[in-house]
């Protein structure tokens, strides 16, 4: 299967209290590295904020979808374990293919500028909870994850050299990252897994990178419009089922999806997307088609 770029994101309005403190922020940051180690997906860029993550991935669709599933599942379990419940968090992620080179430059930058764009007094190359510090930097640059709360530059440690309790805290899961990955101040260093050269290859030169970093709202509104389209409209499940039954009867003369063929289900999925802009997740539920199939047939 061909490798492509994919943008993974969550809707901040749905997950307003996804992260409530610094420990949860660090855990959400480390989960990016953990999920990368568990899948064949390559992380090109990412950032995490209190209400949502953004990740630009490179790889086969199934691997990137697996990354999304792992990130959501581990996040939900972590929230439940830490707080004793989901605490009203509705954490869902979307994933879509990025093929146009111009849009790729926009979405790659959009991914790492989130904190600055949302008003935090920090530049992307200093933001602790994203991959921004890695790009177009000199070898002498001190990365922020190496500096402790007292301003002391610390030496990274091999994950394999940590005690079991420390490993549990770093990963926040029973799953583990590779033994030779480096950790510092409790952070899984993004330099272990982020494909820096691939990101820099999107812009090629320092000056091009600078230009896109200072882009205006128009370029970012294109990304926001695309995300809104991908999220689709999520309505009450009972109404959604009624609409699905209506279209199924109209197209195939049958009330439900139980007795239609897989090919007819794909046709139905496309009709639901075109007419009602349902999200891929809800279409998957209605048509009983796996999201991996929908990603191939519905753009």
C-alpha positions in Angstrom: 0.0 0.0 0.0 1.3 3.5 -0.9 2.6 5.7 1.8 1.0 9.2 2.1 0.7 12.1 4.4 -2.2 12.2 6.9 -3.4 14.9 9.3 -4.7 13.7 12.6 -6.6 16.2 14.8 -9.2 16.4 17.6 -12.0 18.9 18.0 -11.1 21.2 20.9 -14.7 22.1 21.4 -15.6 18.5 22.2 -12.6 17.9 24.6 -12.4 21.1 26.5 -11.0 19.4 29.6 -8.9 16.8 27.7 -5.8 18.1 29.7 -6.2 19.8 33.1 -2.6 20.0 34.5 1.1 19.7 33.6 1.3 16.0 34.3 -1.5 15.3 31.9 0.1 17.5 29.3 3.4 15.6 29.5 1.5 12.3 29.3 -0.4 13.4 26.2 2.9 14.6 24.7 4.6 11.2 25.5 1.7 9.3 24.0 2.7 10.6 20.5 6.0 8.8 20.8 4.5 5.7 22.4 1.9 5.4 19.5 4.6 5.9 17.0 6.6 3.0 18.5 3.5 0.8 18.4 2.7 1.3 14.7 4.4 1.7 11.4 3.3 5.4 11.1 6.0 8.1 11.0 5.5 11.3 12.9 6.5 14.3 10.8 5.2 17.0 13.1 2.9 17.4 16.1 1.8 19.7 18.9 -0.4 19.1 21.9 -2.6 21.7 23.7 -5.0 21.4 26.6 -8.0 20.6 24.4 -6.5 18.8 21.4 -3.5 17.4 19.6 -2.5 17.8 16.0 -0.2 15.3 14.3 1.1 15.1 10.7 1.8 11.5 9.9 3.5 9.7 7.0 2.8 6.1 6.1 0.3 3.6 4.9 -3.3 4.4 5.7 -3.8 1.4 7.9 -0.8 2.2 10.0 -1.9 5.9 10.4 -5.4 4.8 11.3 -3.9 2.4 13.9 -1.9 5.3 15.3 -5.1 7.3 15.7 -6.9 4.4 17.4 -4.0 3.8 19.8 -3.8 7.5 20.7 -7.6 7.8 21.4 -7.8 4.5 23.3 -4.7 5.1 25.5 -5.8 8.7 26.2 -9.3 7.6 27.3 -7.9 4.9 29.6 -5.4 7.3 31.0 -8.0 9.9 31.8 -10.3 7.3 33.4 -7.4 6.0 35.5 -6.2 9.4 36.7 -9.6 11.0 37.4 -11.7 7.9 38.2 -14.0 8.6 35.3 -14.0 10.2 31.8 -14.9 13.5 33.6 -17.2 14.5 30.7 -14.3 14.4 28.1 -15.5 13.5 24.6 -12.2 12.8 23.0 -12.4 11.8 19.3 -9.8 12.2 16.6 -10.2 12.5 12.8 -7.7 11.5 10.1 -7.6 12.6 6.5 -5.2 12.3 3.6 -3.0 15.3 2.5 -2.0 15.1 -1.1 -1.7 18.6 -2.5 1.9 20.0 -1.9 0.6 23.5 -1.3 -1.9 22.4 1.3 0.8 20.2 2.8 3.0 23.2 3.5 0.0 24.9 5.1 -1.1 22.0 7.3 2.5 21.2 8.4 3.0 24.7 9.7 -0.5 24.8 11.2 0.4 21.7 13.1 3.3 23.2 14.9 2.1 26.8 15.5 -1.0 25.9 17.5 0.3 27.3 20.8 1.4 30.6 19.3 -1.8 30.9 17.2 -4.0 30.3 20.2 -2.3 33.1 22.2 0.3 31.4 24.3 3.4 33.7 24.8 5.8 31.2 23.1 7.2 30.6 19.7 6.9 27.2 18.0 10.6 26.6 18.3 10.4 27.0 22.1 7.1 25.2 22.7 7.7 22.3 25.1 4.8 20.2 24.0 5.4 19.9 20.2 8.0 19.1 17.6 8.6 22.7 16.6 12.0 23.0 18.4 13.5 20.3 16.1 13.3 22.0 12.7 15.9 24.2 10.9 18.0 24.4 14.1 21.8 24.3 14.4 23.5 21.3 16.1 24.4 23.6 19.0 20.8 24.4 19.9 19.7 23.3 23.4 16.3 21.6 23.0 13.7 22.6 25.7 13.1 19.0 26.9 16.7 18.9 28.2 16.3 21.9 30.5 14.8 21.2 34.0 12.6 23.6 36.1 15.8 25.2 37.6 17.2 25.9 34.1 19.9 23.2 34.4 20.7 21.3 31.1 20.3 17.6 31.9 21.8 14.5 30.2 19.3 12.2 28.5 18.9 8.6 29.7 18.3 5.4 27.8 14.7 4.2 28.4 16.1 0.7 29.1 18.2 2.1 32.0 15.1 3.4 33.9 13.5 1.5 36.7 10.2 -0.2 36.0 8.2 2.4 37.9 9.9 5.2 35.9 9.1 3.4 32.7 5.4 3.2 33.7 5.3 6.9 34.5 7.0 7.9 31.2 4.8 5.6 29.0 1.6 6.0 31.0 0.6 2.5 29.7 1.6 -1.1 29.9 3.0 -0.7 26.4 6.7 0.3 26.1 8.9 2.3 23.8 12.2 0.8 22.5 14.9 0.3 25.1 17.4 2.5 23.2 15.2 5.6 23.0 16.3 8.6 25.0 14.3 10.2 27.8 15.0 13.4 29.7 13.1 15.1 32.6 10.3 12.6 32.0 9.9 13.4 28.3 10.2 10.9 25.5 12.5 13.0 23.3 10.8 13.6 19.9 14.3 13.3 18.3 13.8 9.5 18.8 11.0 9.3 16.3 10.1 12.5 14.5 11.2 12.5 10.8 12.9 16.0 10.9 14.4 15.7 7.4 11.0 14.9 5.9 9.5 18.0 7.5 12.3 20.2 6.4 12.0 18.8 2.9 8.5 20.2 2.7 9.9 23.7 2.8 13.4 23.0 1.5 15.0 26.3 2.6 15.1 28.3 5.8 13.6 31.3 4.1 10.6 29.3 2.8 10.1 28.0 6.3 10.2 31.5 7.6 7.7 32.7 5.1 5.2 30.0 5.9 5.7 30.6 9.7 4.6 34.2 9.2 1.6 33.3 6.9 -1.6 35.1 7.4 -5.1 33.9 8.4 -6.0 33.0 4.8 -3.6 30.1 4.6 -4.7 28.7 8.0 -8.4 29.2 7.2 -8.0 26.7 4.4 -6.9 24.1 6.9 -9.7 25.0 9.3 -12.3 24.6 6.5 -10.9 21.2 5.6 -11.0 20.0 9.2 -14.6 21.2 9.5 -15.4 19.2 6.3 -13.7 16.1 7.6 -15.4 16.3 11.0 -18.7 16.3 9.2 -22.1 16.7 10.9 -22.9 14.4 13.8 -26.6 14.2 14.6 -28.6 12.1 17.0 -28.1 8.3 16.2 -31.8 7.6 16.0 -32.3 10.3 13.4 -29.1 9.2 11.5 -30.4 5.7 11.4 -33.8 6.9 10.0 -32.0 8.9 7.3 -29.8 5.9 6.5 -32.9 3.6 6.1 -34.6 6.2 3.9 -31.6 6.4 1.5 -31.2 2.6 1.5 -34.8 2.1 0.5 -34.5 4.8 -2.2 -31.3 3.3 -3.7 -31.8 -0.4 -3.2 -35.4 -1.0 -2.3 -34.4 -2.3 1.2 -35.1 -0.8 4.6 -31.8 -1.6 6.3 -28.2 -2.4 5.5 -28.3 -6.0 6.6 -29.3 -7.4 3.2 -27.2 -5.2 0.8 -23.9 -6.1 -0.6 -20.5 -4.6 0.4 -20.4 -2.7 -2.9 -23.9 -1.3 -2.2 -22.7 -0.2 1.3 -19.9 1.8 -0.3 -22.4 3.5 -2.6 -24.6 4.1 0.5 -21.7 5.6 2.4 -20.9 8.0 -0.4 -24.5 9.1 -0.5 -24.6 9.7 3.2 -21.5 11.8 3.0 -22.7 13.8 0.0 -26.2 14.5 1.2 -25.7 15.0 5.0 -21.9 15.4 5.5 -21.9 12.8 8.2 -18.5 12.1 9.8 -16.7 9.0 8.7 -17.1 7.6 12.2 -20.9 7.8 12.0 -21.0 6.5 8.5 -19.0 3.5 9.6 -21.5 2.9 12.3 -24.5 3.2 9.9 -23.1 1.1 7.1 -21.2 -1.5 9.1 -18.1 -0.8 7.1 -14.7 -0.4 8.8 -13.2 3.0 8.8 -10.2 1.7 6.8 -12.6 1.0 3.9 -14.3 4.4 4.1 -10.9 6.1 4.1 -10.2 4.5 0.7 -13.5 5.3 -0.9 -14.7 8.5 0.6 -12.4 11.6 0.4 
